[in-house]
Amino acid sequence: MPIYLLIDLLAEPPSVTAYSDPRDGAYLASSTVPVGSPLRLPSPIDVELDTSIFKV
C-alpha cells in the first residue's frame, strides 16, 4: 500500500503528514503531527517515525 509523506517545514507550526489508503485517485486516511512528535506510519510499514530528524 502506498504511503505519501509530506514534510511541511514552512507550516506554522512545521508538521509531518502521512497519507494512506489510496482509492480512486485520492488518499482516504491521513495523520498529521508537529515536527518533533512521533508519527505512526500505517501497515504495511507499521513503524513509529521520529520526526525530530526534520527539525531545522
PyMOL Python script that loads the backbone (N, CA, C, O; Angstrom):
from pymol import cmd

cmd.read_pdbstr("""\
ATOM      1  N   MET A   1       0.839  -1.173   0.000  1.00  0.00           N
ATOM      2  CA  MET A   1       0.000   0.000   0.000  1.00  0.00           C
ATOM      3  C   MET A   1       0.887   1.241   0.000  1.00  0.00           C
ATOM      4  O   MET A   1       1.766   1.369   0.853  1.00  0.00           O
ATOM      5  N   PRO A   2       0.670   2.155  -0.943  1.00  0.00           N
ATOM      6  CA  PRO A   2       1.459   3.382  -0.984  1.00  0.00           C
ATOM      7  C   PRO A   2       1.160   4.293   0.209  1.00  0.00           C
ATOM      8  O   PRO A   2       0.019   4.408   0.655  1.00  0.00           O
ATOM      9  N   ILE A   3       2.200   4.924   0.702  1.00  0.00           N
ATOM     10  CA  ILE A   3       2.072   5.934   1.756  1.00  0.00           C
ATOM     11  C   ILE A   3       2.812   7.167   1.271  1.00  0.00           C
ATOM     12  O   ILE A   3       3.968   7.092   0.855  1.00  0.00           O
ATOM     13  N   TYR A   4       2.131   8.303   1.330  1.00  0.00           N
ATOM     14  CA  TYR A   4       2.699   9.580   0.895  1.00  0.00           C
ATOM     15  C   TYR A   4       3.043  10.367   2.145  1.00  0.00           C
ATOM     16  O   TYR A   4       2.177  10.610   2.986  1.00  0.00           O
ATOM     17  N   LEU A   5       4.302  10.768   2.274  1.00  0.00           N
ATOM     18  CA  LEU A   5       4.766  11.506   3.447  1.00  0.00           C
ATOM     19  C   LEU A   5       5.041  12.951   3.041  1.00  0.00           C
ATOM     20  O   LEU A   5       5.850  13.205   2.148  1.00  0.00           O
ATOM     21  N   LEU A   6       4.369  13.898   3.695  1.00  0.00           N
ATOM     22  CA  LEU A   6       4.542  15.312   3.419  1.00  0.00           C
ATOM     23  C   LEU A   6       5.211  15.973   4.619  1.00  0.00           C
ATOM     24  O   LEU A   6       4.668  15.969   5.724  1.00  0.00           O
ATOM     25  N   ILE A   7       6.378  16.534   4.396  1.00  0.00           N
ATOM     26  CA  ILE A   7       7.117  17.247   5.451  1.00  0.00           C
ATOM     27  C   ILE A   7       7.006  18.731   5.117  1.00  0.00           C
ATOM     28  O   ILE A   7       7.598  19.196   4.143  1.00  0.00           O
ATOM     29  N   ASP A   8       6.258  19.466   5.914  1.00  0.00           N
ATOM     30  CA  ASP A   8       5.998  20.876   5.650  1.00  0.00           C
ATOM     31  C   ASP A   8       6.679  21.734   6.706  1.00  0.00           C
ATOM     32  O   ASP A   8       6.110  22.013   7.762  1.00  0.00           O
ATOM     33  N   LEU A   9       7.906  22.149   6.406  1.00  0.00           N
ATOM     34  CA  LEU A   9       8.680  22.947   7.347  1.00  0.00           C
ATOM     35  C   LEU A   9       8.289  24.423   7.309  1.00  0.00           C
ATOM     36  O   LEU A   9       8.726  25.199   8.159  1.00  0.00           O
ATOM     37  N   LEU A  10       7.466  24.821   6.326  1.00  0.00           N
ATOM     38  CA  LEU A  10       7.020  26.205   6.232  1.00  0.00           C
ATOM     39  C   LEU A  10       5.695  26.437   6.947  1.00  0.00           C
ATOM     40  O   LEU A  10       5.303  27.584   7.163  1.00  0.00           O
ATOM     41  N   ALA A  11       5.001  25.364   7.317  1.00  0.00           N
ATOM     42  CA  ALA A  11       3.738  25.496   8.054  1.00  0.00           C
ATOM     43  C   ALA A  11       4.025  26.069   9.428  1.00  0.00           C
ATOM     44  O   ALA A  11       5.159  26.026   9.904  1.00  0.00           O
ATOM     45  N   GLU A  12       3.003  26.601  10.059  1.00  0.00           N
ATOM     46  CA  GLU A  12       3.154  27.130  11.419  1.00  0.00           C
ATOM     47  C   GLU A  12       2.179  26.434  12.339  1.00  0.00           C
ATOM     48  O   GLU A  12       1.001  26.789  12.311  1.00  0.00           O
ATOM     49  N   PRO A  13       2.566  25.492  13.136  1.00  0.00           N
ATOM     50  CA  PRO A  13       3.931  25.001  13.318  1.00  0.00           C
ATOM     51  C   PRO A  13       4.317  24.016  12.207  1.00  0.00           C
ATOM     52  O   PRO A  13       3.436  23.451  11.560  1.00  0.00           O
ATOM     53  N   PRO A  14       5.616  23.802  11.977  1.00  0.00           N
ATOM     54  CA  PRO A  14       6.053  22.804  10.999  1.00  0.00           C
ATOM     55  C   PRO A  14       5.425  21.440  11.327  1.00  0.00           C
ATOM     56  O   PRO A  14       5.282  21.073  12.493  1.00  0.00           O
ATOM     57  N   SER A  15       5.055  20.703  10.277  1.00  0.00           N
ATOM     58  CA  SER A  15       4.331  19.454  10.500  1.00  0.00           C
ATOM     59  C   SER A  15       4.771  18.363   9.536  1.00  0.00           C
ATOM     60  O   SER A  15       5.406  18.624   8.514  1.00  0.00           O
ATOM     61  N   VAL A  16       4.414  17.126   9.893  1.00  0.00           N
ATOM     62  CA  VAL A  16       4.641  15.964   9.047  1.00  0.00           C
ATOM     63  C   VAL A  16       3.299  15.241   8.930  1.00  0.00           C
ATOM     64  O   VAL A  16       2.639  14.971   9.933  1.00  0.00           O
ATOM     65  N   THR A  17       2.905  14.931   7.693  1.00  0.00           N
ATOM     66  CA  THR A  17       1.636  14.255   7.448  1.00  0.00           C
ATOM     67  C   THR A  17       1.888  12.985   6.656  1.00  0.00           C
ATOM     68  O   THR A  17       2.641  12.993   5.682  1.00  0.00           O
ATOM     69  N   ALA A  18       1.260  11.892   7.073  1.00  0.00           N
ATOM     70  CA  ALA A  18       1.289  10.631   6.327  1.00  0.00           C
ATOM     71  C   ALA A  18      -0.098  10.418   5.735  1.00  0.00           C
ATOM     72  O   ALA A  18      -1.093  10.381   6.458  1.00  0.00           O
ATOM     73  N   TYR A  19      -0.155  10.280   4.412  1.00  0.00           N
ATOM     74  CA  TYR A  19      -1.401   9.976   3.710  1.00  0.00           C
ATOM     75  C   TYR A  19      -1.356   8.512   3.306  1.00  0.00           C
ATOM     76  O   TYR A  19      -0.331   8.024   2.832  1.00  0.00           O
ATOM     77  N   SER A  20      -2.479   7.805   3.496  1.00  0.00           N
ATOM     78  CA  SER A  20      -2.516   6.384   3.153  1.00  0.00           C
ATOM     79  C   SER A  20      -3.908   6.000   2.667  1.00  0.00           C
ATOM     80  O   SER A  20      -4.816   6.830   2.621  1.00  0.00           O
ATOM     81  N   ASP A  21      -4.058   4.743   2.310  1.00  0.00           N
ATOM     82  CA  ASP A  21      -5.315   4.173   1.826  1.00  0.00           C
ATOM     83  C   ASP A  21      -5.804   4.868   0.553  1.00  0.00           C
ATOM     84  O   ASP A  21      -6.899   5.430   0.533  1.00  0.00           O
ATOM     85  N   PRO A  22      -4.984   4.829  -0.518  1.00  0.00           N
ATOM     86  CA  PRO A  22      -5.400   5.475  -1.760  1.00  0.00           C
ATOM     87  C   PRO A  22      -6.486   4.681  -2.493  1.00  0.00           C
ATOM     88  O   PRO A  22      -6.397   3.463  -2.649  1.00  0.00           O
ATOM     89  N   ARG A  23      -7.497   5.402  -2.929  1.00  0.00           N
ATOM     90  CA  ARG A  23      -8.571   4.795  -3.732  1.00  0.00           C
ATOM     91  C   ARG A  23      -9.102   5.830  -4.705  1.00  0.00           C
ATOM     92  O   ARG A  23      -9.345   6.981  -4.343  1.00  0.00           O
ATOM     93  N   ASP A  24      -9.275   5.406  -5.930  1.00  0.00           N
ATOM     94  CA  ASP A  24      -9.863   6.268  -6.969  1.00  0.00           C
ATOM     95  C   ASP A  24      -9.169   7.625  -7.057  1.00  0.00           C
ATOM     96  O   ASP A  24      -9.834   8.647  -7.226  1.00  0.00           O
ATOM     97  N   GLY A  25      -7.843   7.646  -6.945  1.00  0.00           N
ATOM     98  CA  GLY A  25      -7.076   8.859  -7.132  1.00  0.00           C
ATOM     99  C   GLY A  25      -6.997   9.789  -5.936  1.00  0.00           C
ATOM    100  O   GLY A  25      -6.544  10.926  -6.068  1.00  0.00           O
ATOM    101  N   ALA A  26      -7.438   9.319  -4.750  1.00  0.00           N
ATOM    102  CA  ALA A  26      -7.378  10.158  -3.549  1.00  0.00           C
ATOM    103  C   ALA A  26      -6.945   9.314  -2.363  1.00  0.00           C
ATOM    104  O   ALA A  26      -7.224   8.117  -2.306  1.00  0.00           O
ATOM    105  N   TYR A  27      -6.263   9.944  -1.419  1.00  0.00           N
ATOM    106  CA  TYR A  27      -5.896   9.276  -0.170  1.00  0.00           C
ATOM    107  C   TYR A  27      -7.038   9.449   0.822  1.00  0.00           C
ATOM    108  O   TYR A  27      -7.475  10.571   1.075  1.00  0.00           O
ATOM    109  N   LEU A  28      -7.522   8.350   1.383  1.00  0.00           N
ATOM    110  CA  LEU A  28      -8.679   8.394   2.276  1.00  0.00           C
ATOM    111  C   LEU A  28      -8.310   8.582   3.739  1.00  0.00           C
ATOM    112  O   LEU A  28      -9.159   8.969   4.541  1.00  0.00           O
ATOM    113  N   ALA A  29      -7.066   8.317   4.100  1.00  0.00           N
ATOM    114  CA  ALA A  29      -6.651   8.435   5.507  1.00  0.00           C
ATOM    115  C   ALA A  29      -5.422   9.330   5.598  1.00  0.00           C
ATOM    116  O   ALA A  29      -4.564   9.330   4.716  1.00  0.00           O
ATOM    117  N   SER A  30      -5.358  10.092   6.685  1.00  0.00           N
ATOM    118  CA  SER A  30      -4.175  10.915   6.917  1.00  0.00           C
ATOM    119  C   SER A  30      -3.974  11.100   8.413  1.00  0.00           C
ATOM    120  O   SER A  30      -4.911  11.007   9.207  1.00  0.00           O
ATOM    121  N   SER A  31      -2.728  11.363   8.769  1.00  0.00           N
ATOM    122  CA  SER A  31      -2.367  11.618  10.162  1.00  0.00           C
ATOM    123  C   SER A  31      -1.284  12.686  10.163  1.00  0.00           C
ATOM    124  O   SER A  31      -0.284  12.559   9.456  1.00  0.00           O
ATOM    125  N   THR A  32      -1.479  13.749  10.960  1.00  0.00           N
ATOM    126  CA  THR A  32      -0.548  14.867  10.994  1.00  0.00           C
ATOM    127  C   THR A  32      -0.060  15.096  12.419  1.00  0.00           C
ATOM    128  O   THR A  32      -0.839  15.046  13.371  1.00  0.00           O
ATOM    129  N   VAL A  33       1.241  15.349  12.553  1.00  0.00           N
ATOM    130  CA  VAL A  33       1.831  15.695  13.857  1.00  0.00           C
ATOM    131  C   VAL A  33       2.771  16.874  13.650  1.00  0.00           C
ATOM    132  O   VAL A  33       3.277  17.076  12.546  1.00  0.00           O
ATOM    133  N   PRO A  34       3.011  17.656  14.703  1.00  0.00           N
ATOM    134  CA  PRO A  34       4.034  18.697  14.596  1.00  0.00           C
ATOM    135  C   PRO A  34       5.420  18.055  14.537  1.00  0.00           C
ATOM    136  O   PRO A  34       5.652  17.003  15.132  1.00  0.00           O
ATOM    137  N   VAL A  35       6.332  18.699  13.815  1.00  0.00           N
ATOM    138  CA  VAL A  35       7.705  18.193  13.750  1.00  0.00           C
ATOM    139  C   VAL A  35       8.242  18.085  15.175  1.00  0.00           C
ATOM    140  O   VAL A  35       8.119  19.013  15.975  1.00  0.00           O
ATOM    141  N   GLY A  36       8.834  16.945  15.469  1.00  0.00           N
ATOM    142  CA  GLY A  36       9.356  16.670  16.806  1.00  0.00           C
ATOM    143  C   GLY A  36       8.542  15.624  17.538  1.00  0.00           C
ATOM    144  O   GLY A  36       9.024  15.015  18.494  1.00  0.00           O
ATOM    145  N   SER A  37       7.291  15.406  17.092  1.00  0.00           N
ATOM    146  CA  SER A  37       6.434  14.375  17.694  1.00  0.00           C
ATOM    147  C   SER A  37       6.520  13.095  16.868  1.00  0.00           C
ATOM    148  O   SER A  37       6.754  13.159  15.661  1.00  0.00           O
ATOM    149  N   PRO A  38       6.335  11.933  17.497  1.00  0.00           N
ATOM    150  CA  PRO A  38       6.363  10.689  16.734  1.00  0.00           C
ATOM    151  C   PRO A  38       5.126  10.560  15.849  1.00  0.00           C
ATOM    152  O   PRO A  38       4.038  11.001  16.221  1.00  0.00           O
ATOM    153  N   LEU A  39       5.299   9.956  14.685  1.00  0.00           N
ATOM    154  CA  LEU A  39       4.207   9.720  13.739  1.00  0.00           C
ATOM    155  C   LEU A  39       4.164   8.243  13.415  1.00  0.00           C
ATOM    156  O   LEU A  39       5.140   7.688  12.910  1.00  0.00           O
ATOM    157  N   ARG A  40       3.049   7.604  13.699  1.00  0.00           N
ATOM    158  CA  ARG A  40       2.885   6.174  13.403  1.00  0.00           C
ATOM    159  C   ARG A  40       2.538   6.024  11.929  1.00  0.00           C
ATOM    160  O   ARG A  40       1.515   6.533  11.470  1.00  0.00           O
ATOM    161  N   LEU A  41       3.397   5.318  11.182  1.00  0.00           N
ATOM    162  CA  LEU A  41       3.118   5.012   9.782  1.00  0.00           C
ATOM    163  C   LEU A  41       2.306   3.728   9.734  1.00  0.00           C
ATOM    164  O   LEU A  41       2.629   2.759  10.420  1.00  0.00           O
ATOM    165  N   PRO A  42       1.245   3.720   8.920  1.00  0.00           N
ATOM    166  CA  PRO A  42       0.344   2.567   8.906  1.00  0.00           C
ATOM    167  C   PRO A  42       0.965   1.338   8.242  1.00  0.00           C
ATOM    168  O   PRO A  42       2.040   1.402   7.644  1.00  0.00           O
ATOM    169  N   SER A  43       0.258   0.227   8.366  1.00  0.00           N
ATOM    170  CA  SER A  43       0.640  -1.028   7.724  1.00  0.00           C
ATOM    171  C   SER A  43       0.699  -0.801   6.217  1.00  0.00           C
ATOM    172  O   SER A  43      -0.131  -0.052   5.702  1.00  0.00           O
ATOM    173  N   PRO A  44       1.603  -1.386   5.503  1.00  0.00           N
ATOM    174  CA  PRO A  44       2.496  -2.475   5.867  1.00  0.00           C
ATOM    175  C   PRO A  44       3.811  -2.011   6.492  1.00  0.00           C
ATOM    176  O   PRO A  44       4.618  -2.846   6.900  1.00  0.00           O
ATOM    177  N   ILE A  45       4.043  -0.705   6.577  1.00  0.00           N
ATOM    178  CA  ILE A  45       5.287  -0.232   7.186  1.00  0.00           C
ATOM    179  C   ILE A  45       5.223  -0.406   8.692  1.00  0.00           C
ATOM    180  O   ILE A  45       6.141  -0.963   9.296  1.00  0.00           O
ATOM    181  N   ASP A  46       4.138   0.069   9.304  1.00  0.00           N
ATOM    182  CA  ASP A  46       3.849  -0.128  10.718  1.00  0.00           C
ATOM    183  C   ASP A  46       5.059   0.155  11.618  1.00  0.00           C
ATOM    184  O   ASP A  46       5.567  -0.724  12.315  1.00  0.00           O
ATOM    185  N   VAL A  47       5.490   1.404  11.573  1.00  0.00           N
ATOM    186  CA  VAL A  47       6.625   1.829  12.385  1.00  0.00           C
ATOM    187  C   VAL A  47       6.342   3.234  12.909  1.00  0.00           C
ATOM    188  O   VAL A  47       5.586   3.988  12.296  1.00  0.00           O
ATOM    189  N   GLU A  48       6.944   3.582  14.034  1.00  0.00           N
ATOM    190  CA  GLU A  48       6.821   4.931  14.562  1.00  0.00           C
ATOM    191  C   GLU A  48       8.003   5.751  14.051  1.00  0.00           C
ATOM    192  O   GLU A  48       9.160   5.408  14.296  1.00  0.00           O
ATOM    193  N   LEU A  49       7.703   6.832  13.344  1.00  0.00           N
ATOM    194  CA  LEU A  49       8.724   7.687  12.750  1.00  0.00           C
ATOM    195  C   LEU A  49       9.072   8.810  13.719  1.00  0.00           C
ATOM    196  O   LEU A  49       8.188   9.520  14.198  1.00  0.00           O
ATOM    197  N   ASP A  50      10.355   8.968  14.006  1.00  0.00           N
ATOM    198  CA  ASP A  50      10.845  10.053  14.857  1.00  0.00           C
ATOM    199  C   ASP A  50      10.986  11.290  13.976  1.00  0.00           C
ATOM    200  O   ASP A  50      11.960  11.409  13.233  1.00  0.00           O
ATOM    201  N   THR A  51      10.015  12.221  14.053  1.00  0.00           N
ATOM    202  CA  THR A  51      10.030  13.375  13.175  1.00  0.00           C
ATOM    203  C   THR A  51      10.994  14.466  13.624  1.00  0.00           C
ATOM    204  O   THR A  51      11.142  15.475  12.935  1.00  0.00           O
ATOM    205  N   SER A  52      11.643  14.285  14.752  1.00  0.00           N
ATOM    206  CA  SER A  52      12.607  15.291  15.198  1.00  0.00           C
ATOM    207  C   SER A  52      13.789  15.391  14.248  1.00  0.00           C
ATOM    208  O   SER A  52      14.511  16.388  14.276  1.00  0.00           O
ATOM    209  N   ILE A  53      14.005  14.394  13.416  1.00  0.00           N
ATOM    210  CA  ILE A  53      15.103  14.433  12.430  1.00  0.00           C
ATOM    211  C   ILE A  53      14.861  15.488  11.370  1.00  0.00           C
ATOM    212  O   ILE A  53      15.787  15.840  10.639  1.00  0.00           O
ATOM    213  N   PHE A  54      13.619  16.015  11.259  1.00  0.00           N
ATOM    214  CA  PHE A  54      13.282  17.009  10.260  1.00  0.00           C
ATOM    215  C   PHE A  54      13.393  18.437  10.780  1.00  0.00           C
ATOM    216  O   PHE A  54      13.138  19.379  10.030  1.00  0.00           O
ATOM    217  N   LYS A  55      13.767  18.620  12.045  1.00  0.00           N
ATOM    218  CA  LYS A  55      13.888  19.980  12.599  1.00  0.00           C
ATOM    219  C   LYS A  55      15.006  20.722  11.890  1.00  0.00           C
ATOM    220  O   LYS A  55      16.043  20.151  11.552  1.00  0.00           O
ATOM    221  N   VAL A  56      14.770  22.006  11.673  1.00  0.00           N
ATOM    222  CA  VAL A  56      15.786  22.829  11.002  1.00  0.00           C
ATOM    223  C   VAL A  56      16.453  23.741  12.012  1.00  0.00           C
ATOM    224  O   VAL A  56      17.339  24.516  11.653  1.00  0.00           O
TER     225      VAL A  56
END
""", "prot")
cmd.dss("prot")
cmd.show_as("cartoon", "prot")
cmd.util.cbc("prot")
cmd.orient("prot")
